[in-house]
Amino acid sequence: MEATAAIGALMSRAKNELLRVPGAAIPGVLAPTIFFLGLNGVFGALTQLRGFSTGSYESFIVPISMLQGAGFTGAAAGVNLARDIEQGWLDRLLVSPAPRWVLLAGTVLSASARSLIPATFVLAIALLLGAGWPGIDGLLVTYFMVAAMAAVAACWGSMLALRFKSQSAAPLMQAGMMALILTTTAYAPLALLQGWLQDIARINPVTQVVEAARQGFVGEVSWAETWPGLLALAGLLAILGALALREMRRTAA
């Protein structure tokens, strides 16, 4: 119960920061929205290619933009942690009775909750521009993938923040997640990708997350398309979460 209360307090602090400085959420909302509009304008005609899985590029690309928003939100959580380290706030938390995993969980879960803001904004824009309605089941799967991807990004960002202890690591936090998300089937189905991008997309575990999030928008929702995404997320959370927790435990009060 004490651990739950501590995590809730840390999440409440993150919520209060957002309410006091609402402008802090603008980059995480604008970036995926611009990404969605830009890619739709440039690559929208790809749906005319033989083998493309849908006639609506808006439907095809909107889950990617929602996941990108999750990546930005998770990276922002890492930047905020680095700021707390620079200002000495983390030192106060480290001398508290709360276990280190609780401090990390507060950051990660806060990012998951905040990721729903840009995801909802991008989704609304996409629906207005003609993206298909994914159904309640498709929407639930997509939002789960978004929240979990934000947790993965927050673990990545937290690991870097605890390692470098400086906000100067922010570009690496953001670039790492962008590269992980965009080297998937972000632009086109796997069969239509060419060269090194196809090779990387085939082995990139986030490809499975993208395909799971795309259900409902493109095709029907099925367990066969969902469980690989869940497995990929579980693996990424286990690895990056363990690395972030190791850095948290190494951090002296």
N, C-alpha and C positions, 0 to 999 in steps of 0.2 A: 504493500500500500504506500509506503514512504517513497519507493522508487517511482510509482505511478504519479504521486503528487508532485515530485520533483520534475518529472518530465512534463507534466501539465503546466507547472510554473514557468518552465523554460519556453514552452510553446506559447504561453500567454504573453511572455515578454516579447517574443517575435511578432505576435499579433499586434501588440501595443506599438511596436516600432513602425509597423506598416500603417497603423491608424494615425500616428503622429507625423509620419513623413510619407504620405501616400505617393509622392513623386518617385520614391525609391522603386515602386513597382512598374513604373512606366517603361524602362528599358526592356524588362522581361516580357512586357506585353507587346511593345512596338516591334521588337526584333523578329519574332516569329510571324507577326502579321505582315510585315514588309516582305519577309521571306516567302510567305504564302502568295501574296499578290504578285511578287516579282517572278517567281517560278511559274505560276499559272499563266502569266502573260508571255513568258519566253518559251516555255515548253508545252503549252497547252495543246498544240497540234500533234504531240506525240501519240495521242489516242488514236490517230488515224493509221498508225503502224499496225501491220498484221501481227497478231499475237498479243496486243495490248489488252489487259484484262478488264477494262472499263471504257465507256465512251465519255466519262466525265473526269477530266483531270483535277477538277476541284475536289471531287470525292477521293481521288487517288492520293493527293498531296496533303490534304488537311490533317491526317493523323501524324504525318512527319512534322508539320508545323507545331502541332500540339506537343509532340515529344521534344522538339527543339526548345519550346518554352519551358518544359520541365528541366532540360539541360541548363538553360540560363538561370532558372530559379535555384537549382542545386548549386551551381557555381557561385551564385550570389550568397548562398548560405556559407560557403567557404570563405568568401571575402569578408563577410560579417564576423566570422570567427577570427580571422586574421586581425581585424580591427579590434576585437575584444582582447586579443593577445597583446597588441601594441599598447592599448590603453590600460592594461593591467586588470581588466575585469575577469579574465579567465583565471588569473591567480587567486582571486577571491573564491571562485567556484571550486578550485582544486583543493583548497584547505577546508572545504565543507565536508560533512559526512557522506555526501552523495558519491556513489561509485563512479569510476570514470566512464563506464558504459552508459550510465544514465545521462551524463553530460553530453555524450556523443548522440545518444538517442533523441534528446531534445532538439538538437540541431537538425538531425536527419528528418524527423517527423514533422518539424516545422516547415521544412522545404517541401515535403510531400503535400502538406495542406495548402501552402501558398501556390503550388504549381497548378492548382485548379483554376486560379484566376486567369492567367494567360490562356490556358486551354479553353476555357469557356468563351473568352473574348474571340479567339481565333475561330472557334466553332461557329459562333454567331455570324461572323463575317462570311465564313464559307457557306453557310446555309442561305444567307441572303444572296450570294452570288451563284447559287444553283447546285451546291453539293447535295447529294442525296441524304435523306434521313436514315441513319444506321439502325434504327430500332432501339428499343430499350436495352435489349441484351448486348447489341453492338456498342451502345453508348457506355454501358457499365464496364465492358471489357476494355474499351479504349481509355476510360478514365482511370481504371486500375493500373493499366500499363503506364499511363502518364505519371501517376503518383509514385509508382515503384521506380520509374526511371529517374524521377526527381530525387528519390532516396539514394539511388546509385550515384548520381551526380554530386549529391551532398557528401557522400562518403569520400568521393574523389577529391572534392574541394577541401574537405576537412583534413584529409591526409596531407595535402600540399600546404595548407595553412599551418598545421602543426609542425610540419617539417621545416618550412622556411620562416615561419613566424612573421610574415610581412604581407601586406596587401599587394606588394609588387608581383606576387605569384598569380594575381588574378588572370592575366592573359593566358597562362598555362592551364588554369582551371577551365576557362571557357573554351579554349581551342581544343583541349583534349576531348571534351564532350561533343563539340561540334563535329570533330573528325570521326568520333565513334558512331554518331547518328547518321552522318551524311555518306559514309562509305558503306551503305546498305543498299537496299532496293528503294532508296529515297526518290529517285527520279523516274525509274522505269522498272518493270518486272525483271527478274534475274536473267531470264532467257534473252532479253533485249540489250542487256549491258554488254560492254565490250572490254577486252584486254584486262589490265590489272584491276580495274574497278569491279569487274565481275568476279575475279579471283578473290579479292578481299571481301566483297559482299557475301560470297559463299561461306567463308569461314568466320565472318564477323558475327558474334552471338546476338548483337542488337538487331540483325536482320530478322531473327525470329520474333523479336519484340515488335518490330515494325509490322510484320505480316499479321501478328495477332491483333495489334491495334487497328489495322486496316479492315478487319472483318466488319461486316455490316455496311461499311461505306462501299466496299468492293466485295461482292459475293455474300454468302450466308455465314453466320456464326456457327462454328463447330468446335468440339473439344479437340479434334485432331489438329486444328490450326492454333488452338489456344495453349495447349500444354507445352509446346516447345518454347513459347515466349515466357511462360511462367518459369520453366527450367532455366532459361538463359538469365532471367532476372535474379533467380535464387542464387545462381553461380556468381554473378557479378556482385551481388550484395554480400555474399559470403567472403569473397576475396577482398573487395575494396573495404568492406566493413571491418574485416580483420586487420587490414593494413592501417586503417584510420585509428582503430582502437589501440593498436600497438604504439602508434605515434602519441596518442593521448596518454597512455600509461608511461611513456618515456618522458613526457613533459613534466618538469619539476615545478612545484608550487612556489 
